[in-house]
Structure formats: structure tokens, C-alpha cells
Amino acid sequence: HSAKVITKNGLFNPVVLVDGKVVGTWKRVVKPSKVDVAFNFFDPITNVMKELVLQNTSAYQDFMEREVKVNFIDPQ
């Protein structure tokens, strides 16, 4: 999955770590009233992993001072 993590310029995309292992990437788009965050996991995401992401959304909303919308992208 290195091509999904490392860009052609050698920069790293933001990654999702679970127990020290890269399991996906994420991207955000900041808008005036909200932040859209898309998670792209390499393997099918479990309900437990989804719940962990969603549990931390409120802390990120507080930090960004905006509503956060989360989207999970199914692996290709």
C-alpha cells in the first residue's frame, strides 16, 4: 500500500495507525461551517474501528470549532 501512503514527490499522506501499523489514510476538507473527513482503509473496516473513529470525532470537533462529518471509503 506504499503508493497510497507516499506521494510521487516523496511526501506522506496522513495515515491511520492501529497498534503501530498503517491501516489506511485520511483526508480532510475544512469549510467555514464544517470539516469533511474521509477515511480510506486498506482492508474492510470493522464496526469496532468505525466506532473508535466516531468516538474521537467530538474531540476533533472541539479542536476545530466546527462540525465534523466523517465518511468511510470502502477499500477497492
N, CA, C, O and CB atoms as a CASP TS submission, in Angstrom:
PFRMAT TS
TARGET T0000
AUTHOR 0000-0000-0000
METHOD Language model
MODEL 1
PARENT N/A
ATOM      1  N   HIS     1       0.811  -1.212   0.000  1.00  0.00           N
ATOM      2  CA  HIS     1       0.000   0.000   0.000  1.00  0.00           C
ATOM      3  C   HIS     1       0.845   1.262   0.000  1.00  0.00           C
ATOM      4  O   HIS     1       0.323   2.359   0.202  1.00  0.00           O
ATOM      5  CB  HIS     1      -0.917   0.006   1.193  1.00  0.00           C
ATOM      6  N   SER     2       2.142   1.119  -0.224  1.00  0.00           N
ATOM      7  CA  SER     2       3.014   2.294  -0.126  1.00  0.00           C
ATOM      8  C   SER     2       2.640   3.385  -1.129  1.00  0.00           C
ATOM      9  O   SER     2       2.824   4.567  -0.836  1.00  0.00           O
ATOM     10  CB  SER     2       4.461   1.882  -0.340  1.00  0.00           C
ATOM     11  N   ALA     3       2.123   3.023  -2.294  1.00  0.00           N
ATOM     12  CA  ALA     3       1.741   4.040  -3.277  1.00  0.00           C
ATOM     13  C   ALA     3       0.574   4.892  -2.777  1.00  0.00           C
ATOM     14  O   ALA     3       0.409   6.029  -3.219  1.00  0.00           O
ATOM     15  CB  ALA     3       1.370   3.376  -4.608  1.00  0.00           C
ATOM     16  N   LYS     4      -0.230   4.361  -1.870  1.00  0.00           N
ATOM     17  CA  LYS     4      -1.343   5.118  -1.299  1.00  0.00           C
ATOM     18  C   LYS     4      -0.870   6.043  -0.183  1.00  0.00           C
ATOM     19  O   LYS     4      -1.537   7.025   0.143  1.00  0.00           O
ATOM     20  CB  LYS     4      -2.417   4.167  -0.769  1.00  0.00           C
ATOM     21  N   VAL     5       0.273   5.728   0.395  1.00  0.00           N
ATOM     22  CA  VAL     5       0.777   6.491   1.537  1.00  0.00           C
ATOM     23  C   VAL     5       1.803   7.540   1.102  1.00  0.00           C
ATOM     24  O   VAL     5       1.806   8.657   1.619  1.00  0.00           O
ATOM     25  CB  VAL     5       1.400   5.546   2.570  1.00  0.00           C
ATOM     26  N   ILE     6       2.663   7.186   0.165  1.00  0.00           N
ATOM     27  CA  ILE     6       3.740   8.084  -0.254  1.00  0.00           C
ATOM     28  C   ILE     6       3.394   8.671  -1.621  1.00  0.00           C
ATOM     29  O   ILE     6       3.095   7.935  -2.562  1.00  0.00           O
ATOM     30  CB  ILE     6       5.112   7.334  -0.302  1.00  0.00           C
ATOM     31  N   THR     7       3.435  10.008  -1.725  1.00  0.00           N
ATOM     32  CA  THR     7       3.123  10.671  -2.988  1.00  0.00           C
ATOM     33  C   THR     7       4.298  10.546  -3.950  1.00  0.00           C
ATOM     34  O   THR     7       5.375  10.091  -3.565  1.00  0.00           O
ATOM     35  CB  THR     7       2.774  12.154  -2.754  1.00  0.00           C
ATOM     36  N   LYS     8       4.092  10.946  -5.196  1.00  0.00           N
ATOM     37  CA  LYS     8       5.156  10.908  -6.207  1.00  0.00           C
ATOM     38  C   LYS     8       6.319  11.811  -5.817  1.00  0.00           C
ATOM     39  O   LYS     8       7.450  11.584  -6.246  1.00  0.00           O
ATOM     40  CB  LYS     8       4.609  11.324  -7.577  1.00  0.00           C
ATOM     41  N   ASN     9       6.049  12.836  -5.007  1.00  0.00           N
ATOM     42  CA  ASN     9       7.094  13.761  -4.563  1.00  0.00           C
ATOM     43  C   ASN     9       7.794  13.286  -3.300  1.00  0.00           C
ATOM     44  O   ASN     9       8.671  13.980  -2.786  1.00  0.00           O
ATOM     45  CB  ASN     9       6.504  15.131  -4.326  1.00  0.00           C
ATOM     46  N   GLY    10       7.426  12.117  -2.791  1.00  0.00           N
ATOM     47  CA  GLY    10       8.069  11.574  -1.603  1.00  0.00           C
ATOM     48  C   GLY    10       7.469  12.047  -0.288  1.00  0.00           C
ATOM     49  O   GLY    10       8.017  11.768   0.779  1.00  0.00           O
ATOM     50  N   LEU    11       6.354  12.758  -0.352  1.00  0.00           N
ATOM     51  CA  LEU    11       5.684  13.203   0.863  1.00  0.00           C
ATOM     52  C   LEU    11       4.707  12.130   1.318  1.00  0.00           C
ATOM     53  O   LEU    11       4.220  11.341   0.509  1.00  0.00           O
ATOM     54  CB  LEU    11       4.955  14.548   0.636  1.00  0.00           C
ATOM     55  N   PHE    12       4.423  12.105   2.612  1.00  0.00           N
ATOM     56  CA  PHE    12       3.496  11.133   3.156  1.00  0.00           C
ATOM     57  C   PHE    12       2.104  11.736   3.290  1.00  0.00           C
ATOM     58  O   PHE    12       1.946  12.861   3.764  1.00  0.00           O
ATOM     59  CB  PHE    12       3.989  10.623   4.507  1.00  0.00           C
ATOM     60  N   ASN    13       1.102  10.981   2.869  1.00  0.00           N
ATOM     61  CA  ASN    13      -0.282  11.356   3.140  1.00  0.00           C
ATOM     62  C   ASN    13      -0.559  11.072   4.612  1.00  0.00           C
ATOM     63  O   ASN    13       0.128  10.241   5.206  1.00  0.00           O
ATOM     64  CB  ASN    13      -1.286  10.580   2.207  1.00  0.00           C
ATOM     65  N   PRO    14      -1.548  11.738   5.222  1.00  0.00           N
ATOM     66  CA  PRO    14      -1.903  11.422   6.608  1.00  0.00           C
ATOM     67  C   PRO    14      -2.335   9.959   6.710  1.00  0.00           C
ATOM     68  O   PRO    14      -3.101   9.475   5.876  1.00  0.00           O
ATOM     69  CB  PRO    14      -3.034  12.361   7.118  1.00  0.00           C
ATOM     70  N   VAL    15      -1.850   9.269   7.716  1.00  0.00           N
ATOM     71  CA  VAL    15      -2.120   7.837   7.853  1.00  0.00           C
ATOM     72  C   VAL    15      -2.945   7.543   9.097  1.00  0.00           C
ATOM     73  O   VAL    15      -2.986   8.332  10.042  1.00  0.00           O
ATOM     74  CB  VAL    15      -0.812   7.052   7.899  1.00  0.00           C
ATOM     75  N   VAL    16      -3.598   6.389   9.072  1.00  0.00           N
ATOM     76  CA  VAL    16      -4.324   5.860  10.220  1.00  0.00           C
ATOM     77  C   VAL    16      -3.482   4.718  10.775  1.00  0.00           C
ATOM     78  O   VAL    16      -3.137   3.781  10.054  1.00  0.00           O
ATOM     79  CB  VAL    16      -5.786   5.380   9.830  1.00  0.00           C
ATOM     80  N   LEU    17      -3.154   4.804  12.057  1.00  0.00           N
ATOM     81  CA  LEU    17      -2.361   3.774  12.715  1.00  0.00           C
ATOM     82  C   LEU    17      -3.217   2.991  13.696  1.00  0.00           C
ATOM     83  O   LEU    17      -4.019   3.561  14.435  1.00  0.00           O
ATOM     84  CB  LEU    17      -1.158   4.395  13.433  1.00  0.00           C
ATOM     85  N   VAL    18      -3.035   1.683  13.693  1.00  0.00           N
ATOM     86  CA  VAL    18      -3.643   0.808  14.688  1.00  0.00           C
ATOM     87  C   VAL    18      -2.544  -0.095  15.212  1.00  0.00           C
ATOM     88  O   VAL    18      -1.973  -0.891  14.467  1.00  0.00           O
ATOM     89  CB  VAL    18      -4.838  -0.023  14.089  1.00  0.00           C
ATOM     90  N   ASP    19      -2.250   0.031  16.493  1.00  0.00           N
ATOM     91  CA  ASP    19      -1.178  -0.751  17.124  1.00  0.00           C
ATOM     92  C   ASP    19       0.148  -0.596  16.378  1.00  0.00           C
ATOM     93  O   ASP    19       0.892  -1.564  16.224  1.00  0.00           O
ATOM     94  CB  ASP    19      -1.568  -2.232  17.185  1.00  0.00           C
ATOM     95  N   GLY    20       0.442   0.621  15.917  1.00  0.00           N
ATOM     96  CA  GLY    20       1.707   0.911  15.251  1.00  0.00           C
ATOM     97  C   GLY    20       1.773   0.499  13.794  1.00  0.00           C
ATOM     98  O   GLY    20       2.825   0.630  13.168  1.00  0.00           O
ATOM     99  N   LYS    21       0.681   0.005  13.240  1.00  0.00           N
ATOM    100  CA  LYS    21       0.647  -0.435  11.847  1.00  0.00           C
ATOM    101  C   LYS    21      -0.218   0.520  11.032  1.00  0.00           C
ATOM    102  O   LYS    21      -1.303   0.902  11.470  1.00  0.00           O
ATOM    103  CB  LYS    21       0.112  -1.888  11.738  1.00  0.00           C
ATOM    104  N   VAL    22       0.257   0.908   9.845  1.00  0.00           N
ATOM    105  CA  VAL    22      -0.522   1.771   8.964  1.00  0.00           C
ATOM    106  C   VAL    22      -1.633   0.931   8.347  1.00  0.00           C
ATOM    107  O   VAL    22      -1.365  -0.055   7.661  1.00  0.00           O
ATOM    108  CB  VAL    22       0.377   2.425   7.858  1.00  0.00           C
ATOM    109  N   VAL    23      -2.884   1.325   8.593  1.00  0.00           N
ATOM    110  CA  VAL    23      -4.030   0.561   8.089  1.00  0.00           C
ATOM    111  C   VAL    23      -4.885   1.361   7.108  1.00  0.00           C
ATOM    112  O   VAL    23      -5.864   0.845   6.568  1.00  0.00           O
ATOM    113  CB  VAL    23      -4.892   0.099   9.247  1.00  0.00           C
ATOM    114  N   GLY    24      -4.510   2.626   6.878  1.00  0.00           N
ATOM    115  CA  GLY    24      -5.273   3.442   5.948  1.00  0.00           C
ATOM    116  C   GLY    24      -4.755   4.866   5.911  1.00  0.00           C
ATOM    117  O   GLY    24      -3.768   5.212   6.559  1.00  0.00           O
ATOM    118  N   THR    25      -5.451   5.679   5.133  1.00  0.00           N
ATOM    119  CA  THR    25      -5.126   7.102   5.036  1.00  0.00           C
ATOM    120  C   THR    25      -6.394   7.902   5.313  1.00  0.00           C
ATOM    121  O   THR    25      -7.499   7.361   5.343  1.00  0.00           O
ATOM    122  CB  THR    25      -4.530   7.459   3.628  1.00  0.00           C
ATOM    123  N   TRP    26      -6.206   9.194   5.512  1.00  0.00           N
ATOM    124  CA  TRP    26      -7.359  10.065   5.716  1.00  0.00           C
ATOM    125  C   TRP    26      -7.082  11.409   5.069  1.00  0.00           C
ATOM    126  O   TRP    26      -5.933  11.789   4.844  1.00  0.00           O
ATOM    127  CB  TRP    26      -7.674  10.235   7.226  1.00  0.00           C
ATOM    128  N   LYS    27      -8.157  12.114   4.775  1.00  0.00           N
ATOM    129  CA  LYS    27      -8.062  13.431   4.140  1.00  0.00           C
ATOM    130  C   LYS    27      -9.158  14.299   4.727  1.00  0.00           C
ATOM    131  O   LYS    27     -10.255  13.818   5.010  1.00  0.00           O
ATOM    132  CB  LYS    27      -8.188  13.337   2.574  1.00  0.00           C
ATOM    133  N   ARG    28      -8.861  15.578   4.909  1.00  0.00           N
ATOM    134  CA  ARG    28      -9.891  16.485   5.414  1.00  0.00           C
ATOM    135  C   ARG    28     -10.028  17.678   4.485  1.00  0.00           C
ATOM    136  O   ARG    28      -9.079  18.096   3.822  1.00  0.00           O
ATOM    137  CB  ARG    28      -9.559  16.955   6.847  1.00  0.00           C
ATOM    138  N   VAL    29     -11.246  18.210   4.459  1.00  0.00           N
ATOM    139  CA  VAL    29     -11.536  19.443   3.739  1.00  0.00           C
ATOM    140  C   VAL    29     -12.203  20.367   4.749  1.00  0.00           C
ATOM    141  O   VAL    29     -13.292  20.080   5.246  1.00  0.00           O
ATOM    142  CB  VAL    29     -12.453  19.194   2.460  1.00  0.00           C
ATOM    143  N   VAL    30     -11.534  21.483   5.046  1.00  0.00           N
ATOM    144  CA  VAL    30     -12.051  22.435   6.026  1.00  0.00           C
ATOM    145  C   VAL    30     -12.900  23.467   5.302  1.00  0.00           C
ATOM    146  O   VAL    30     -12.445  24.127   4.368  1.00  0.00           O
ATOM    147  CB  VAL    30     -10.896  23.121   6.815  1.00  0.00           C
ATOM    148  N   LYS    31     -14.136  23.591   5.752  1.00  0.00           N
ATOM    149  CA  LYS    31     -15.081  24.563   5.202  1.00  0.00           C
ATOM    150  C   LYS    31     -15.452  25.533   6.316  1.00  0.00           C
ATOM    151  O   LYS    31     -15.182  25.254   7.485  1.00  0.00           O
ATOM    152  CB  LYS    31     -16.358  23.858   4.611  1.00  0.00           C
ATOM    153  N   PRO    32     -16.063  26.662   5.981  1.00  0.00           N
ATOM    154  CA  PRO    32     -16.383  27.643   7.024  1.00  0.00           C
ATOM    155  C   PRO    32     -17.221  27.094   8.179  1.00  0.00           C
ATOM    156  O   PRO    32     -17.014  27.478   9.331  1.00  0.00           O
ATOM    157  CB  PRO    32     -17.104  28.791   6.410  1.00  0.00           C
ATOM    158  N   SER    33     -18.166  26.200   7.880  1.00  0.00           N
ATOM    159  CA  SER    33     -19.055  25.733   8.941  1.00  0.00           C
ATOM    160  C   SER    33     -18.824  24.278   9.353  1.00  0.00           C
ATOM    161  O   SER    33     -19.407  23.812  10.332  1.00  0.00           O
ATOM    162  CB  SER    33     -20.471  25.899   8.504  1.00  0.00           C
ATOM    163  N   LYS    34     -17.981  23.563   8.614  1.00  0.00           N
ATOM    164  CA  LYS    34     -17.756  22.155   8.952  1.00  0.00           C
ATOM    165  C   LYS    34     -16.432  21.664   8.390  1.00  0.00           C
ATOM    166  O   LYS    34     -15.774  22.340   7.600  1.00  0.00           O
ATOM    167  CB  LYS    34     -18.902  21.287   8.424  1.00  0.00           C
ATOM    168  N   VAL    35     -16.064  20.468   8.823  1.00  0.00           N
ATOM    169  CA  VAL    35     -14.881  19.789   8.307  1.00  0.00           C
ATOM    170  C   VAL    35     -15.329  18.423   7.806  1.00  0.00           C
ATOM    171  O   VAL    35     -15.924  17.649   8.555  1.00  0.00           O
ATOM    172  CB  VAL    35     -13.754  19.661   9.404  1.00  0.00           C
ATOM    173  N   ASP    36     -15.046  18.126   6.540  1.00  0.00           N
ATOM    174  CA  ASP    36     -15.320  16.804   5.987  1.00  0.00           C
ATOM    175  C   ASP    36     -14.053  15.969   6.109  1.00  0.00           C
ATOM    176  O   ASP    36     -12.990  16.371   5.634  1.00  0.00           O
ATOM    177  CB  ASP    36     -15.799  16.893   4.497  1.00  0.00           C
ATOM    178  N   VAL    37     -14.167  14.798   6.750  1.00  0.00           N
ATOM    179  CA  VAL    37     -13.018  13.908   6.920  1.00  0.00           C
ATOM    180  C   VAL    37     -13.362  12.572   6.277  1.00  0.00           C
ATOM    181  O   VAL    37     -14.376  11.957   6.608  1.00  0.00           O
ATOM    182  CB  VAL    37     -12.644  13.727   8.437  1.00  0.00           C
ATOM    183  N   ALA    38     -12.513  12.127   5.355  1.00  0.00           N
ATOM    184  CA  ALA    38     -12.715  10.845   4.678  1.00  0.00           C
ATOM    185  C   ALA    38     -11.605   9.888   5.083  1.00  0.00           C
ATOM    186  O   ALA    38     -10.422  10.216   4.993  1.00  0.00           O
ATOM    187  CB  ALA    38     -12.750  11.024   3.132  1.00  0.00           C
ATOM    188  N   PHE    39     -11.998   8.707   5.529  1.00  0.00           N
ATOM    189  CA  PHE    39     -11.058   7.658   5.901  1.00  0.00           C
ATOM    190  C   PHE    39     -11.065   6.594   4.817  1.00  0.00           C
ATOM    191  O   PHE    39     -12.122   6.113   4.408  1.00  0.00           O
ATOM    192  CB  PHE    39     -11.415   7.046   7.285  1.00  0.00           C
ATOM    193  N   ASN    40      -9.873   6.232   4.356  1.00  0.00           N
ATOM    194  CA  ASN    40      -9.723   5.219   3.323  1.00  0.00           C
ATOM    195  C   ASN    40      -8.858   4.100   3.900  1.00  0.00           C
ATOM    196  O   ASN    40      -7.630   4.191   3.909  1.00  0.00           O
ATOM    197  CB  ASN    40      -9.092   5.821   2.012  1.00  0.00           C
ATOM    198  N   PHE    41      -9.510   3.052   4.377  1.00  0.00           N
ATOM    199  CA  PHE    41      -8.783   1.925   4.963  1.00  0.00           C
ATOM    200  C   PHE    41      -8.364   0.953   3.870  1.00  0.00           C
ATOM    201  O   PHE    41      -9.050   0.821   2.856  1.00  0.00           O
ATOM    202  CB  PHE    41      -9.647   1.204   6.024  1.00  0.00           C
ATOM    203  N   PHE    42      -7.241   0.275   4.073  1.00  0.00           N
ATOM    204  CA  PHE    42      -6.723  -0.655   3.087  1.00  0.00           C
ATOM    205  C   PHE    42      -7.534  -1.948   3.037  1.00  0.00           C
ATOM    206  O   PHE    42      -7.687  -2.541   1.969  1.00  0.00           O
ATOM    207  CB  PHE    42      -5.273  -0.966   3.385  1.00  0.00           C
ATOM    208  N   ASP    43      -8.049  -2.385   4.169  1.00  0.00           N
ATOM    209  CA  ASP    43      -8.857  -3.597   4.274  1.00  0.00           C
ATOM    210  C   ASP    43     -10.235  -3.205   4.793  1.00  0.00           C
ATOM    211  O   ASP    43     -10.410  -2.109   5.326  1.00  0.00           O
ATOM    212  CB  ASP    43      -8.181  -4.657   5.211  1.00  0.00           C
ATOM    213  N   PRO    44     -11.211  -4.093   4.639  1.00  0.00           N
ATOM    214  CA  PRO    44     -12.546  -3.758   5.159  1.00  0.00           C
ATOM    215  C   PRO    44     -12.476  -3.337   6.630  1.00  0.00           C
ATOM    216  O   PRO    44     -11.801  -3.968   7.444  1.00  0.00           O
ATOM    217  CB  PRO    44     -13.503  -4.960   5.000  1.00  0.00           C
ATOM    218  N   ILE    45     -13.183  -2.268   6.940  1.00  0.00           N
ATOM    219  CA  ILE    45     -13.151  -1.720   8.292  1.00  0.00           C
ATOM    220  C   ILE    45     -14.162  -2.462   9.165  1.00  0.00           C
ATOM    221  O   ILE    45     -15.275  -2.762   8.733  1.00  0.00           O
ATOM    222  CB  ILE    45     -13.449  -0.196   8.279  1.00  0.00           C
ATOM    223  N   THR    46     -13.760  -2.746  10.378  1.00  0.00           N
ATOM    224  CA  THR    46     -14.660  -3.418  11.317  1.00  0.00           C
ATOM    225  C   THR    46     -15.551  -2.382  11.997  1.00  0.00           C
ATOM    226  O   THR    46     -15.246  -1.190  12.010  1.00  0.00           O
ATOM    227  CB  THR    46     -13.857  -4.230  12.374  1.00  0.00           C
ATOM    228  N   ASN    47     -16.639  -2.856  12.552  1.00  0.00           N
ATOM    229  CA  ASN    47     -17.534  -1.961  13.291  1.00  0.00           C
ATOM    230  C   ASN    47     -16.826  -1.360  14.503  1.00  0.00           C
ATOM    231  O   ASN    47     -17.091  -0.216  14.873  1.00  0.00           O
ATOM    232  CB  ASN    47     -18.799  -2.715  13.739  1.00  0.00           C
ATOM    233  N   VAL    48     -15.929  -2.125  15.120  1.00  0.00           N
ATOM    234  CA  VAL    48     -15.169  -1.624  16.269  1.00  0.00           C
ATOM    235  C   VAL    48     -14.290  -0.450  15.847  1.00  0.00           C
ATOM    236  O   VAL    48     -14.227   0.559  16.550  1.00  0.00           O
ATOM    237  CB  VAL    48     -14.303  -2.749  16.885  1.00  0.00           C
ATOM    238  N   MET    49     -13.608  -0.574  14.699  1.00  0.00           N
ATOM    239  CA  MET    49     -12.756   0.518  14.226  1.00  0.00           C
ATOM    240  C   MET    49     -13.590   1.751  13.883  1.00  0.00           C
ATOM    241  O   MET    49     -13.195   2.874  14.197  1.00  0.00           O
ATOM    242  CB  MET    49     -11.942   0.072  12.999  1.00  0.00           C
ATOM    243  N   LYS    50     -14.738   1.546  13.243  1.00  0.00           N
ATOM    244  CA  LYS    50     -15.625   2.687  12.936  1.00  0.00           C
ATOM    245  C   LYS    50     -16.042   3.393  14.218  1.00  0.00           C
ATOM    246  O   LYS    50     -16.017   4.622  14.295  1.00  0.00           O
ATOM    247  CB  LYS    50     -16.882   2.215  12.158  1.00  0.00           C
ATOM    248  N   GLU    51     -16.420   2.619  15.212  1.00  0.00           N
ATOM    249  CA  GLU    51     -16.874   3.197  16.477  1.00  0.00           C
ATOM    250  C   GLU    51     -15.753   3.981  17.155  1.00  0.00           C
ATOM    251  O   GLU    51     -15.996   5.047  17.720  1.00  0.00           O
ATOM    252  CB  GLU    51     -17.389   2.095  17.415  1.00  0.00           C
ATOM    253  N   LEU    52     -14.532   3.462  17.103  1.00  0.00           N
ATOM    254  CA  LEU    52     -13.398   4.183  17.701  1.00  0.00           C
ATOM    255  C   LEU    52     -13.171   5.525  17.003  1.00  0.00           C
ATOM    256  O   LEU    52     -12.914   6.534  17.660  1.00  0.00           O
ATOM    257  CB  LEU    52     -12.117   3.326  17.628  1.00  0.00           C
ATOM    258  N   VAL    53     -13.265   5.536  15.682  1.00  0.00           N
ATOM    259  CA  VAL    53     -13.108   6.792  14.941  1.00  0.00           C
ATOM    260  C   VAL    53     -14.214   7.762  15.344  1.00  0.00           C
ATOM    261  O   VAL    53     -13.948   8.929  15.630  1.00  0.00           O
ATOM    262  CB  VAL    53     -13.135   6.539  13.404  1.00  0.00           C
ATOM    263  N   LEU    54     -15.438   7.284  15.366  1.00  0.00           N
ATOM    264  CA  LEU    54     -16.568   8.153  15.679  1.00  0.00           C
ATOM    265  C   LEU    54     -16.530   8.660  17.118  1.00  0.00           C
ATOM    266  O   LEU    54     -16.977   9.775  17.389  1.00  0.00           O
ATOM    267  CB  LEU    54     -17.867   7.418  15.432  1.00  0.00           C
ATOM    268  N   GLN    55     -16.004   7.858  18.043  1.00  0.00           N
ATOM    269  CA  GLN    55     -15.886   8.292  19.437  1.00  0.00           C
ATOM    270  C   GLN    55     -14.942   9.486  19.563  1.00  0.00           C
ATOM    271  O   GLN    55     -15.131  10.337  20.432  1.00  0.00           O
ATOM    272  CB  GLN    55     -15.390   7.135  20.318  1.00  0.00           C
ATOM    273  N   ASN    56     -13.938   9.552  18.709  1.00  0.00           N
ATOM    274  CA  ASN    56     -12.962  10.635  18.787  1.00  0.00           C
ATOM    275  C   ASN    56     -13.368  11.859  17.972  1.00  0.00           C
ATOM    276  O   ASN    56     -12.679  12.878  17.988  1.00  0.00           O
ATOM    277  CB  ASN    56     -11.617  10.144  18.320  1.00  0.00           C
ATOM    278  N   THR    57     -14.474  11.757  17.269  1.00  0.00           N
ATOM    279  CA  THR    57     -14.923  12.877  16.442  1.00  0.00           C
ATOM    280  C   THR    57     -15.270  14.095  17.287  1.00  0.00           C
ATOM    281  O   THR    57     -14.983  15.222  16.884  1.00  0.00           O
ATOM    282  CB  THR    57     -16.129  12.465  15.608  1.00  0.00           C
ATOM    283  N   SER    58     -15.881  13.893  18.446  1.00  0.00           N
ATOM    284  CA  SER    58     -16.283  15.048  19.263  1.00  0.00           C
ATOM    285  C   SER    58     -15.076  15.849  19.737  1.00  0.00           C
ATOM    286  O   SER    58     -15.134  17.077  19.789  1.00  0.00           O
ATOM    287  CB  SER    58     -17.103  14.586  20.472  1.00  0.00           C
ATOM    288  N   ALA    59     -13.997  15.178  20.079  1.00  0.00           N
ATOM    289  CA  ALA    59     -12.779  15.894  20.488  1.00  0.00           C
ATOM    290  C   ALA    59     -12.220  16.702  19.322  1.00  0.00           C
ATOM    291  O   ALA    59     -11.748  17.823  19.511  1.00  0.00           O
ATOM    292  CB  ALA    59     -11.711  14.904  21.011  1.00  0.00           C
ATOM    293  N   TYR    60     -12.270  16.139  18.122  1.00  0.00           N
ATOM    294  CA  TYR    60     -11.774  16.849  16.937  1.00  0.00           C
ATOM    295  C   TYR    60     -12.685  18.031  16.609  1.00  0.00           C
ATOM    296  O   TYR    60     -12.206  19.086  16.194  1.00  0.00           O
ATOM    297  CB  TYR    60     -11.682  15.888  15.722  1.00  0.00           C
ATOM    298  N   GLN    61     -13.998  17.860  16.794  1.00  0.00           N
ATOM    299  CA  GLN    61     -14.936  18.976  16.597  1.00  0.00           C
ATOM    300  C   GLN    61     -14.609  20.122  17.537  1.00  0.00           C
ATOM    301  O   GLN    61     -14.606  21.283  17.129  1.00  0.00           O
ATOM    302  CB  GLN    61     -16.388  18.514  16.816  1.00  0.00           C
ATOM    303  N   ASP    62     -14.336  19.800  18.794  1.00  0.00           N
ATOM    304  CA  ASP    62     -13.978  20.831  19.768  1.00  0.00           C
ATOM    305  C   ASP    62     -12.699  21.543  19.347  1.00  0.00           C
ATOM    306  O   ASP    62     -12.606  22.767  19.436  1.00  0.00           O
ATOM    307  CB  ASP    62     -13.811  20.218  21.169  1.00  0.00           C
ATOM    308  N   PHE    63     -11.717  20.778  18.892  1.00  0.00           N
ATOM    309  CA  PHE    63     -10.437  21.353  18.478  1.00  0.00           C
ATOM    310  C   PHE    63     -10.615  22.262  17.257  1.00  0.00           C
ATOM    311  O   PHE    63     -10.055  23.358  17.210  1.00  0.00           O
ATOM    312  CB  PHE    63      -9.424  20.235  18.167  1.00  0.00           C
ATOM    313  N   MET    64     -11.395  21.806  16.268  1.00  0.00           N
ATOM    314  CA  MET    64     -11.577  22.567  15.031  1.00  0.00           C
ATOM    315  C   MET    64     -12.633  23.667  15.169  1.00  0.00           C
ATOM    316  O   MET    64     -12.722  24.556  14.322  1.00  0.00           O
ATOM    317  CB  MET    64     -11.963  21.629  13.903  1.00  0.00           C
ATOM    318  N   GLU    65     -13.437  23.601  16.243  1.00  0.00           N
ATOM    319  CA  GLU    65     -14.519  24.553  16.476  1.00  0.00           C
ATOM    320  C   GLU    65     -15.503  24.592  15.299  1.00  0.00           C
ATOM    321  O   GLU    65     -16.000  25.648  14.908  1.00  0.00           O
ATOM    322  CB  GLU    65     -13.942  25.949  16.724  1.00  0.00           C
ATOM    323  N   ARG    66     -15.762  23.404  14.756  1.00  0.00           N
ATOM    324  CA  ARG    66     -16.688  23.221  13.640  1.00  0.00           C
ATOM    325  C   ARG    66     -17.276  21.824  13.731  1.00  0.00           C
ATOM    326  O   ARG    66     -16.718  20.937  14.377  1.00  0.00           O
ATOM    327  CB  ARG    66     -15.978  23.441  12.266  1.00  0.00           C
ATOM    328  N   GLU    67     -18.411  21.647  13.073  1.00  0.00           N
ATOM    329  CA  GLU    67     -18.991  20.315  12.944  1.00  0.00           C
ATOM    330  C   GLU    67     -18.057  19.454  12.088  1.00  0.00           C
ATOM    331  O   GLU    67     -17.476  19.944  11.120  1.00  0.00           O
ATOM    332  CB  GLU    67     -20.425  20.383  12.318  1.00  0.00           C
ATOM    333  N   VAL    68     -17.915  18.183  12.441  1.00  0.00           N
ATOM    334  CA  VAL    68     -17.080  17.256  11.677  1.00  0.00           C
ATOM    335  C   VAL    68     -17.967  16.168  11.088  1.00  0.00           C
ATOM    336  O   VAL    68     -18.699  15.488  11.807  1.00  0.00           O
ATOM    337  CB  VAL    68     -15.961  16.636  12.571  1.00  0.00           C
ATOM    338  N   LYS    69     -17.892  16.016   9.776  1.00  0.00           N
ATOM    339  CA  LYS    69     -18.614  14.955   9.066  1.00  0.00           C
ATOM    340  C   LYS    69     -17.597  13.888   8.667  1.00  0.00           C
ATOM    341  O   LYS    69     -16.588  14.188   8.029  1.00  0.00           O
ATOM    342  CB  LYS    69     -19.380  15.519   7.802  1.00  0.00           C
ATOM    343  N   VAL    70     -17.874  12.641   9.047  1.00  0.00           N
ATOM    344  CA  VAL    70     -16.956  11.536   8.784  1.00  0.00           C
ATOM    345  C   VAL    70     -17.526  10.651   7.678  1.00  0.00           C
ATOM    346  O   VAL    70     -18.712  10.321   7.673  1.00  0.00           O
ATOM    347  CB  VAL    70     -16.703  10.709  10.073  1.00  0.00           C
ATOM    348  N   ASN    71     -16.659  10.276   6.746  1.00  0.00           N
ATOM    349  CA  ASN    71     -17.031   9.379   5.663  1.00  0.00           C
ATOM    350  C   ASN    71     -16.007   8.244   5.607  1.00  0.00           C
ATOM    351  O   ASN    71     -14.802   8.492   5.640  1.00  0.00           O
ATOM    352  CB  ASN    71     -17.109  10.141   4.296  1.00  0.00           C
ATOM    353  N   PHE    72     -16.484   7.007   5.523  1.00  0.00           N
ATOM    354  CA  PHE    72     -15.616   5.851   5.395  1.00  0.00           C
ATOM    355  C   PHE    72     -15.668   5.364   3.949  1.00  0.00           C
ATOM    356  O   PHE    72     -16.745   5.053   3.441  1.00  0.00           O
ATOM    357  CB  PHE    72     -16.032   4.721   6.387  1.00  0.00           C
ATOM    358  N   ILE    73     -14.525   5.297   3.289  1.00  0.00           N
ATOM    359  CA  ILE    73     -14.446   4.866   1.902  1.00  0.00           C
ATOM    360  C   ILE    73     -14.100   3.375   1.898  1.00  0.00           C
ATOM    361  O   ILE    73     -13.114   2.950   2.499  1.00  0.00           O
ATOM    362  CB  ILE    73     -13.383   5.707   1.098  1.00  0.00           C
ATOM    363  N   ASP    74     -14.926   2.600   1.214  1.00  0.00           N
ATOM    364  CA  ASP    74     -14.684   1.165   1.127  1.00  0.00           C
ATOM    365  C   ASP    74     -13.409   0.882   0.342  1.00  0.00           C
ATOM    366  O   ASP    74     -13.129   1.551  -0.653  1.00  0.00           O
ATOM    367  CB  ASP    74     -15.880   0.457   0.476  1.00  0.00           C
ATOM    368  N   PRO    75     -12.627  -0.118   0.790  1.00  0.00           N
ATOM    369  CA  PRO    75     -11.405  -0.459   0.048  1.00  0.00           C
ATOM    370  C   PRO    75     -11.737  -0.944  -1.356  1.00  0.00           C
ATOM    371  O   PRO    75     -12.762  -1.586  -1.583  1.00  0.00           O
ATOM    372  CB  PRO    75     -10.602  -1.534   0.798  1.00  0.00           C
ATOM    373  N   GLN    76     -10.875  -0.635  -2.265  1.00  0.00           N
ATOM    374  CA  GLN    76     -11.067  -1.020  -3.680  1.00  0.00           C
ATOM    375  C   GLN    76     -10.564  -2.417  -3.918  1.00  0.00           C
ATOM    376  O   GLN    76     -10.638  -2.917  -5.040  1.00  0.00           O
ATOM    377  CB  GLN    76     -10.349  -0.043  -4.624  1.00  0.00           C
TER
END
